[in-house]
Amino acid sequence: MCRNIEQALIKADPDHKADYHANFTAYADRLDALDKEIERKINSLPRENRKLVTNHDAFGYYIGRYHLTYVGAVIPDFSDQAELSGRQIDSLVQKIKAQKVKAVFGESSLPPKTAKAIARQAGANVVAGDGSLYGDSLGPKGSAGDTYLKSERFNTKTIVDALK
């Protein structure tokens, strides 16, 4: 995506092509370094602990890239208004228990109530409220998630700390 942005800026403002290219290269280097850092940290977890239950499936790319197992979601689809039925909650709780998932992760932009209840029923830890993952949005200015790079570092530390 960064390459697409670079090319669009160059097309719109060709006089500053060198600046856009230099900025792209510098940011791409930072992204590559972050990718290696995240991979190293996730790989420090025992394989059997690399299982995620999140508020919803916003972490698909992250899960795929870093070879985590997606167990389930507190919210069944991308609608923040959707709620699990009693049967769906029971099913998710059973999956968490059967797969020995260590933690249920809430997101900073969503209320933690259901994630907490599911984690409690499953006997798992919950990461919700303050200190939860940045999923669909960045954090406010000055927070640990106010940029993409910072939010990815924060999420990775939070995940690794909870799944050790």
N, C-alpha and C positions, 0 to 999 in steps of 0.2 A: 504494500500500500504506500509505503514511503516513496518508492520509486515512482509510482503514479502521481503522487503529489508533486515531487520534484519536476517531472515532465510537464505537468499542468502549469506550474509556476513559470517554467522556462518558456512555455508556449505563450503565456499571458504577458510575460515580461522578459523577452530574450536578452535585453541589455544587461541583465544581472545573472545570466546563465552560470557564470563561474561561482558566484556567491551561493546560488541554489545547490549547485553540485557539491561545493565544499560543505555546506550545511547537511546535505543528504549523507555524504560520506562520514562525517563526524557522528551523526545520529545513528547511522547503520552500524558503525563500530560499537557504539554504546549498546545497541540492541543485541548484537552478537555476543558481547561480553556478558550481558544480562542473561541471555539464553544459556550460556555455558555455566554461569553461576547457579541458575535455577536447576539445571540438569544435575549438577554436582550435589546440590542440597537434596533434591528429591531422591537421587540415587543413594544417598546416605541412609534412607529409610529401609527397613526390612521389606522385602517384596510383599509379604503378607499384610503389611500395614498400609499399603498404597491404595486405599479405598476411600472414595469421597461420597458423602451425602451432603448436598447443598440445598439452598432454598429452591433453586430451579436449575435447569441445565444450561446455565450461562457459561460454564467452564469447559465446553466441549473441545475447543482447540487446545486449551491448556492440558486437559486430561489426555488427549490423543498425543500431543507433542511429548509429554513427560511420562507416558506409559503408566498412568494411574488407572484404576478400575472405578468406573462410575456405577454406584450401587442404586441410587435413586434420588428423588427430589421431594422436598416438602410441598412445593407448589407444582401441580402436575403439568402446567404448560406455561407459556410466556405471559399469560395474563396475571397480573398481580392480584386480581380479584378472585381467581380460582382457588378453591379449597379442596383438600382431599376429603373423600367420603370416609366414613368409619371403616369400611372394608379396605380402602386404599391405605389408610393409616395403619391398620393391622398388618397388611401385607408388607408395607415398608418397614415396620418395626420388626417383623419376622425376618426380613432380608438382612437388616442390620445385625440382628442377633446371630443368624446363621453364618454370616460372613465375618462375624467378629469385628465389625467396624468400630474403631476407637472413638470417633467424634462425628457429630453432625454440625455442619457449618452454616450459620446464618450469613446474611449479607447486610452491609451497613445501610443500604437504602430500603430495607424491608423490615417490618416488625418481627421480633424474635419469638413471639408467643408459641407458634406451632412448632418451630424447630426445637424449642426447649421442651415442649410436651413430648414430642416424638423421641428425643434423646433420652428423656427421663424414663419413658416406657421401655425403651430398648436397652437401658443400662449403659448408654454411651455418654461420653462427655459432650458438652455443647459449647460451641464458640458462637456467641450471638451478642447482639447489642454492641456496646463499645468494644472495639477490638475484633469485630467480625470482618469478613472478607469484603473487598471492593469488587462487585460483580458488574452490574449494569451502569454504574456511574463512578466517577472519581470522587474523592473526598473533598471537603471544603478546603479553601486556601489555608496553607499552614499545617494541614493534617499529614499523616503518614501515607495518604493515598491521593495527594493533590496533583500528581502527574502519572502518566502511564508507567514510567519506569519505577517510580516509588511505589505505586499500588501493586505492581507485580512482585517487587521485593517484599513488601509487607505481606501479601497473600502467601507467598512461598514460605516465609518465616512462620506465619500463623499455621499453615498446613503442616509443615514439618514438626513444629513444636507440639502440635496436638496429636500427631500420628506416631510419634516416637515409640 
